[in-house]
């Protein structure tokens, strides 16, 4: 982490888990375990239907609301879709785009992710843009070529002032939900590479200000080592974000170097 130039963010991704009725006890436990002073920005990306309940239950916990997906469309005959305006209206401040599960299960490509990123920025919502390689791509030494393309595509047409509101999340596909985790050195190498790609597009100062998260099975046990890396500015947390004590432990891990 480098607090001098950019903010630290710990974002939980609940995926399709939890019920609205479970949010209040979750938030009560989270508040009990959170550090007295907040060392980073904390976000919970819940299913969109839960965002109002999460905000109500967590108003004393200083946790921002995030969504897990958004439509590229503003409004119209798109059954089942949720627009950036609708997310903003219910209090979402962040939204994940390009998660590997969306790419795999719903066939989302990089151009669609770019359109969704722009839709969020237009409504004042910070996009958390996910990028990452498969095990096969890593074994073929194609990690940075693949991720560089994902980053460039997602940020196409986005100017430097908009870039300041974007967050990049590096999620090696082979480490999501598998219990496998990239070593701190592997994660740092890719996050440093992502920053170099951004530097090549926007220059040194804008690249230095972008928060880059690690999201491949970060948990209470490995968070401190991962967060000690200079180009890892937080985490996009899956399973551990469903456990209040573990999630709070990850937040506490950002106190190092504060």
DALINJO-V437124 format. One record per pair of residues at least 6 apart in sequence whose ideal C-beta (glycine too) atoms are under 8 Angstrom apart, sorted by sequence separation. I is the first residue (numbers start at 1). J is the second residue. D is the distance in Angstrom with one decimal. If there is no record, write none. Layout:
# DALINJO-V437124
{{I	J	D} {I	J	D}}
This chain:
# DALINJO-V437124
{{102	108	4.8} {103	109	7.6} {120	126	7.3} {121	127	6.7} {137	143	6.1} {174	180	6.3} {175	181	5.4} {226	232	5.7} {240	246	4.4} {241	247	5.0} {1	8	5.3} {71	78	6.0} {120	127	4.5} {175	182	5.7} {227	234	7.3} {240	247	5.9} {18	26	7.2} {46	54	5.3} {73	81	6.4} {75	83	5.9} {87	95	6.2} {155	163	6.8} {158	166	7.1} {182	190	7.5} {198	206	7.0} {199	207	3.8} {218	226	5.8} {227	235	7.3} {54	63	7.6} {74	83	5.6} {133	142	7.0} {137	146	5.2} {198	207	4.2} {199	208	8.0} {226	235	7.0} {44	54	6.1} {55	65	5.3} {71	81	3.7} {73	83	6.4} {74	84	7.4} {75	85	7.3} {98	108	6.8} {117	127	4.6} {133	143	4.6} {172	182	5.3} {237	247	6.5} {240	250	6.3} {54	65	5.7} {71	82	5.9} {74	85	6.4} {84	95	7.5} {116	127	7.3} {155	166	7.1} {196	207	7.7} {70	82	6.3} {71	83	5.2} {98	110	7.7} {117	129	6.1} {195	207	5.3} {198	210	5.7} {214	226	5.4} {223	235	6.5} {69	82	7.5} {70	83	6.9} {71	84	7.6} {133	146	5.0} {195	208	7.7} {237	250	6.1} {44	58	7.4} {51	65	4.9} {70	84	5.3} {133	147	6.1} {172	186	7.9} {67	82	7.3} {98	113	4.0} {132	147	6.9} {172	187	8.0} {195	210	6.9} {235	250	6.3} {51	67	6.7} {97	113	5.3} {113	129	7.0} {131	147	5.0} {70	87	6.1} {151	168	6.7} {170	187	6.9} {195	212	6.4} {218	235	4.1} {98	116	7.7} {132	150	7.9} {172	190	7.6} {194	212	5.6} {214	232	5.0} {218	236	7.7} {219	237	7.7} {44	63	5.5} {46	65	7.3} {48	67	5.1} {97	116	4.6} {131	150	4.1} {212	231	6.0} {213	232	7.3} {218	237	5.7} {42	62	6.8} {43	63	6.9} {44	64	7.6} {46	66	7.4} {48	68	7.3} {67	87	5.0} {97	117	5.6} {131	151	5.8} {170	190	5.4} {212	232	6.6} {213	233	6.4} {214	234	7.8} {215	235	6.3} {219	239	7.4} {220	240	6.2} {234	254	6.9} {42	63	5.0} {43	64	4.6} {44	65	6.8} {45	66	3.6} {46	67	7.7} {47	68	6.7} {170	191	5.5} {191	212	4.7} {212	233	5.4} {213	234	4.6} {214	235	5.5} {215	236	3.3} {217	238	7.1} {219	240	4.5} {42	64	6.8} {43	65	7.5} {44	66	6.4} {45	67	6.2} {46	68	7.5} {129	151	7.8} {211	233	4.1} {213	235	5.4} {214	236	7.4} {215	237	7.3} {217	239	7.6} {218	240	7.0} {23	46	7.8} {41	64	6.7} {43	66	4.6} {45	68	5.2} {97	120	7.0} {131	154	7.2} {147	170	7.3} {191	214	6.6} {211	234	6.3} {213	236	4.9} {215	238	7.3} {38	62	5.9} {170	194	6.2} {65	90	7.9} {67	92	4.8} {70	95	5.2} {95	120	5.3} {129	154	4.8} {220	245	7.8} {65	91	5.1} {66	92	6.1} {69	95	7.2} {129	155	7.8} {168	194	5.7} {220	246	4.3} {223	249	7.1} {227	253	5.4} {23	50	6.3} {27	54	7.5} {34	61	6.8} {65	92	5.1} {66	93	6.7} {67	94	7.4} {68	95	7.3} {69	96	6.7} {70	97	6.8} {187	214	4.9} {219	246	6.5} {223	250	4.4} {227	254	5.9} {18	46	7.0} {30	58	7.6} {65	93	6.0} {66	94	3.6} {67	95	4.3} {68	96	5.1} {69	97	7.1} {228	256	6.4} {18	47	7.8} {20	49	7.1} {24	53	7.8} {28	57	7.9} {31	60	6.6} {64	93	4.6} {65	94	7.5} {66	95	6.0} {67	96	7.1} {187	216	7.3} {220	249	4.0} {224	253	4.4} {227	256	6.7} {228	257	7.7} {10	40	5.5} {14	44	6.8} {20	50	5.1} {23	53	4.9} {27	57	4.3} {31	61	4.8} {64	94	6.2} {66	96	6.8} {69	99	7.7} {95	125	5.2} {97	127	5.2} {100	130	6.5} {168	198	7.7} {220	250	6.0} {223	253	4.1} {8	39	7.0} {9	40	6.2} {10	41	7.4} {11	42	7.8} {12	43	6.9} {14	45	6.6} {16	47	6.4} {19	50	8.0} {23	54	5.4} {26	57	7.7} {27	58	4.5} {30	61	5.9} {68	99	7.3} {94	125	6.5} {95	126	7.5} {96	127	7.9} {97	128	7.0} {98	129	5.5} {99	130	4.7} {219	250	7.3} {8	40	3.8} {9	41	4.7} {10	42	5.4} {11	43	4.0} {12	44	4.6} {13	45	4.9} {14	46	4.9} {18	50	6.9} {93	125	6.4} {94	126	4.8} {95	127	6.0} {96	128	4.8} {97	129	5.6} {98	130	4.4} {100	132	5.9} {182	214	7.6} {218	250	6.7} {224	256	6.4} {7	40	7.3} {8	41	6.9} {9	42	7.9} {10	43	7.2} {11	44	7.5} {12	45	6.4} {14	47	6.9} {20	53	4.3} {24	57	4.4} {30	63	7.4} {69	102	6.2} {87	120	8.0} {92	125	5.9} {93	126	6.4} {94	127	7.7} {95	128	6.8} {97	130	7.0} {98	131	6.8} {220	253	8.0} {7	41	5.8} {9	43	6.5} {11	45	6.0} {23	57	4.8} {27	61	5.5} {48	82	5.4} {94	128	5.8} {96	130	6.5} {138	172	7.1} {182	216	5.5} {23	58	7.7} {84	119	4.5} {88	123	4.6} {163	198	7.5} {181	216	5.8} {14	50	7.9} {27	63	7.5} {51	87	7.6} {55	91	5.0} {83	119	7.4} {84	120	5.1} {87	123	7.4} {88	124	6.2} {138	174	6.8} {180	216	7.5} {181	217	4.6} {195	231	5.6} {88	125	5.9} {113	150	8.0} {117	154	5.7} {121	158	7.0} {129	166	6.2} {131	168	6.5} {180	217	6.4} {181	218	7.2} {194	231	7.7} {52	90	5.6} {84	122	6.7} {85	123	5.6} {87	125	6.2} {117	155	7.6} {127	165	7.7} {129	167	6.9} {131	169	7.3} {132	170	6.1} {135	173	7.2} {179	217	6.1} {181	219	7.9} {184	222	7.8} {191	229	7.0} {192	230	7.7} {48	87	6.7} {51	90	5.1} {52	91	6.9} {84	123	4.0} {110	149	7.2} {114	153	5.7} {118	157	6.9} {126	165	5.0} {127	166	5.6} {128	167	4.7} {129	168	5.3} {130	169	4.8} {131	170	6.1} {132	171	4.1} {133	172	6.1} {134	173	4.8} {135	174	3.9} {163	202	6.0} {176	215	7.3} {178	217	6.8} {187	226	5.9} {192	231	4.5} {51	91	6.0} {72	112	6.3} {110	150	6.0} {113	153	7.1} {114	154	5.4} {118	158	6.9} {126	166	7.0} {127	167	7.0} {128	168	8.0} {129	169	6.7} {131	171	7.2} {132	172	5.0} {133	173	6.4} {134	174	6.4} {176	216	5.9} {177	217	7.2} {191	231	4.0} {51	92	5.7} {84	125	5.8} {113	154	5.3} {114	155	7.6} {117	158	6.9} {121	162	5.1} {126	167	6.1} {128	169	5.3} {130	171	5.2} {132	173	5.1} {133	174	7.8} {175	216	3.1} {176	217	6.9} {181	222	5.8} {184	225	4.8} {188	229	3.8} {191	232	5.3} {48	90	7.5} {111	153	6.7} {114	156	5.4} {160	202	5.2} {164	206	7.2} {168	210	6.3} {170	212	6.4} {174	216	7.8} {175	217	5.1} {184	226	5.3} {187	229	6.5} {188	230	7.0} {72	115	3.9} {110	153	3.6} {114	157	7.1} {147	190	6.5} {151	194	5.9} {155	198	7.4} {160	203	7.8} {163	206	5.5} {167	210	7.4} {168	211	7.5} {169	212	7.6} {170	213	7.0} {171	214	7.9} {188	231	5.8} {48	92	7.6} {72	116	5.1} {110	154	6.5} {121	165	6.3} {132	176	7.7} {166	210	6.7} {167	211	5.0} {168	212	4.8} {169	213	4.3} {170	214	5.6} {171	215	3.9} {172	216	4.5} {184	228	7.1} {188	232	6.3} {71	116	7.4} {74	119	7.1} {121	166	7.6} {148	193	7.4} {152	197	6.7} {164	209	6.1} {167	212	7.6} {168	213	7.1} {169	214	7.6} {170	215	6.6} {171	216	5.5} {181	226	8.0} {184	229	5.6} {187	232	6.1} {70	116	5.3} {72	118	8.0} {73	119	7.7} {144	190	7.1} {147	193	6.9} {151	197	4.9} {155	201	6.6} {160	206	4.8} {164	210	7.8} {167	213	6.3} {169	215	4.7} {170	216	7.6} {69	116	7.8} {72	119	5.4} {143	190	6.4} {147	194	6.4} {151	198	6.8} {163	210	6.5} {71	119	7.2} {45	94	6.6} {70	119	6.1} {117	166	7.1} {144	193	4.8} {148	197	4.8} {152	201	6.9} {43	93	7.4} {45	95	7.4} {70	120	5.9} {147	197	7.6} {43	94	5.0} {45	96	5.4} {98	150	7.4} {15	68	7.1} {14	68	7.8} {11	66	6.2} {13	68	6.6} {70	125	7.7} {98	154	6.4} {97	154	7.7} {67	125	7.9} {177	238	6.2} {66	128	7.2} {176	238	6.8} {177	239	7.0} {131	194	7.1} {171	236	6.6} {169	236	4.3} {100	171	6.1} {99	171	7.4} {94	167	7.6} {96	169	7.6} {100	173	4.8} {101	176	7.8} {100	176	6.1} {11	94	6.6} {13	96	6.3} {45	128	7.5} {132	215	7.8} {132	216	7.4} {11	96	7.8} {128	213	7.2} {130	215	6.9} {13	99	7.5} {15	101	7.5} {130	236	7.3} {128	236	6.5} {11	128	6.1} {96	236	7.5} {11	167	7.8} {9	167	6.2} {11	169	7.7} {41	234	7.9} {40	234	6.3} {44	241	6.8} {6	208	7.1} {9	211	5.4} {11	213	6.7} {13	215	7.8} {5	208	4.7} {6	209	5.2} {8	211	7.2} {5	209	5.7} {6	210	6.5} {7	211	5.7} {9	213	6.2} {6	211	4.9} {2	208	7.9} {42	251	5.8} {33	244	5.8} {40	251	6.4} {32	244	7.8} {33	245	5.1} {39	251	7.1} {35	248	7.6} {38	251	7.8} {39	252	7.5} {30	244	4.2} {34	248	5.1} {40	254	4.2} {29	244	3.8} {33	248	3.5} {39	254	4.6} {29	245	7.0} {33	249	7.5} {35	251	6.6} {39	255	4.5} {30	247	6.5} {34	251	6.4} {35	252	5.1} {26	244	5.8} {30	248	6.0} {8	227	7.8} {39	258	5.0} {35	255	6.5} {11	234	7.1} {13	236	5.9} {15	238	6.7} {9	233	6.6} {10	234	5.2} {11	235	7.2} {13	237	6.6} {18	242	6.8} {8	233	5.4} {9	234	4.0} {10	235	5.6} {11	236	5.1} {12	237	4.9} {13	238	5.4} {17	242	5.8} {1	227	5.8} {7	233	7.2} {8	234	4.9} {11	237	6.8} {12	238	8.0} {1	228	7.6} {6	233	5.6} {10	237	6.6} {14	241	6.2} {1	229	7.8} {2	230	5.9} {12	240	7.9} {13	241	6.3} {14	242	6.3} {1	230	7.3} {2	231	7.8} {12	241	2.7} {12	242	7.8} {1	232	6.7} {2	233	7.2} {1	233	5.4} {1	234	7.5} {12	247	5.9} {10	247	7.8} {10	250	5.8} {10	251	5.2} {10	254	6.4} {8	254	5.0} {1	254	6.9} {3	257	6.8} {1	256	7.8} {3	258	6.9} {1	257	6.1}}
